Amino acid sequence: MPRRAQPAIAPDAVTGLPRRIPLSPPHLTGLEETALRGVLDSGWVAPAGPALAAFEDAVCAATGFRHVLATSSGTAALHLAYRVLGVEPGDEVWAPGFTFIATVAPAVQMGAVPRFLDVAPDSWTLDPDLLRRELAAAARRGRLPKVVVAVDIYGQASELDAILAACDRHGVPVLSDSAEGLGATIRGRRAGQGARLAAFSFNGNKIVTAGGGGALAGDDPILLGRARHLATQAKDPAPHYQHALTGHAYAMPSLLAAVGIAQLTALAARIAARRALFARYRAALGDLPGLAFMPEPAWGQATRWLSAILVDPARFGADREDVRRALAAAGAESRPVWKPLPDQPVFAGAPSAGGAVARGLFARGLCLPSGTAMTATEEARIVAAIRGCHRA
Ligand SMILES: Cc1ncc(COP(=O)(O)O)c(C=O)c1O
């Protein structure tokens, strides 16, 4: 394939500078302003009131869970989940090593011991066969984890039914970190459904955003009620301030909830647009030897929140970092896929099981710009930069 000339970088309308293409910027619907105006006019801007309740209803509808608590971030939702699941210092919390640090950070801060399991090559999510074997061995040792965390990755839901079956056998609760999974399905069920609790994120880079924020979801009203109590400083009923526990200031402000409601109306359209972008990347680059795309297993439909590729340097003639640098030179942000948590300095020496799959992904994987408001010219610039790296 001859090297193509790179299309010119279009100037930004405001700054006049070449427009940088971010990895996954917010894509506004046009409804946010009216929703915000409604909240401002009502005066309910704090973390209480009708917009918050409406956002929680909208998240129930989008996720299929019966109860939802809107939180100030996905990480806050995970922290509340660990608290209501009763994680204590010294407890083991098992999670895939191929994820963002926020999956386990709150548990570690609570004194839990993380143990990292490898992911399956067909989904890049927690390997259920490995989990089954590790749980059986842990049961024999008499030291089961307090919680197993299944994590959705780049819009691909984890194989939760197999994970639940493995954990149910030992009575271990499953928490689904679905921060990246909103809208994905597995065998017709929505991401996270079936887990004791699931955490979602609405931060600025997600498929829909509230400008920041998260949600904790579940079907058990008692667990969600305890999380709600903890999220608002664990105030006991009394005219004065009364606390049997220490809580958090983790509730979502209503202004963010208003943005989230507007954004959720576009969820189906955003999923279709992200999937279409992934398909266009594959059509434009799929012929290049040594360049592969994130797989989608037959049992699930991903949202393709981020389009991810694997670069095999021996066949492609350039490595992942060459591609990342070429994209940066073309004004486009890309990111290596997750560096495995067991290889992070903060987790040096943490126990783990397997890890070769996650390490192989990190050596070769790159997330491409995945915003749904990208122009055709910007897409062409990205494709040309990647094609330009290929050496026969
Ligand atoms: C897998 C995963 N878990 C947790 C989080 C934390 O979400 P938040 O940024 O809303 O705290 C994120 C995203 O940021 C994530 O990608």
The ligand as an SDF file (V2000), in Angstrom:
LIG
                    3D

 16 16  0  0  0  0  0  0  0  0999 V2000
  -13.5560    0.5370   34.5630 C   0  0  0  0  0  0  0  0  0  0  0  0
  -13.8030    1.8360   35.2660 C   0  0  0  0  0  0  0  0  0  0  0  0
  -14.1440    1.8070   36.5640 N   0  0  0  0  0  0  0  0  0  0  0  0
  -14.4160    2.9250   37.2440 C   0  0  0  0  0  0  0  0  0  0  0  0
  -14.3450    4.1630   36.6450 C   0  0  0  0  0  0  0  0  0  0  0  0
  -14.5690    5.3720   37.4970 C   0  0  0  0  0  0  0  0  0  0  0  0
  -15.6070    6.1810   37.0910 O   0  0  0  0  0  0  0  0  0  0  0  0
  -15.5700    7.7450   37.4750 P   0  0  0  0  0  0  0  0  0  0  0  0
  -14.5310    8.3810   36.6150 O   0  0  0  0  0  0  0  0  0  0  0  0
  -16.9540    8.2220   37.1740 O   0  0  0  0  0  0  0  0  0  0  0  0
  -15.2340    7.8420   38.9280 O   0  0  0  0  0  0  0  0  0  0  0  0
  -14.0110    4.2470   35.2830 C   0  0  0  0  0  0  0  0  0  0  0  0
  -13.9590    5.5110   34.5130 C   0  0  0  0  0  0  0  0  0  0  0  0
  -13.5420    6.5260   34.7610 O   0  0  0  0  0  0  0  0  0  0  0  0
  -13.7110    3.0570   34.5790 C   0  0  0  0  0  0  0  0  0  0  0  0
  -13.3390    3.0970   33.2940 O   0  0  0  0  0  0  0  0  0  0  0  0
  1  2  1  0
  2  3  1  0
  2 15  2  0
  3  4  2  0
  4  5  1  0
  5  6  1  0
  5 12  2  0
  6  7  1  0
  7  8  1  0
  8  9  2  0
  8 10  1  0
  8 11  1  0
 12 13  1  0
 12 15  1  0
 13 14  2  0
 15 16  1  0
M  END
$$$$
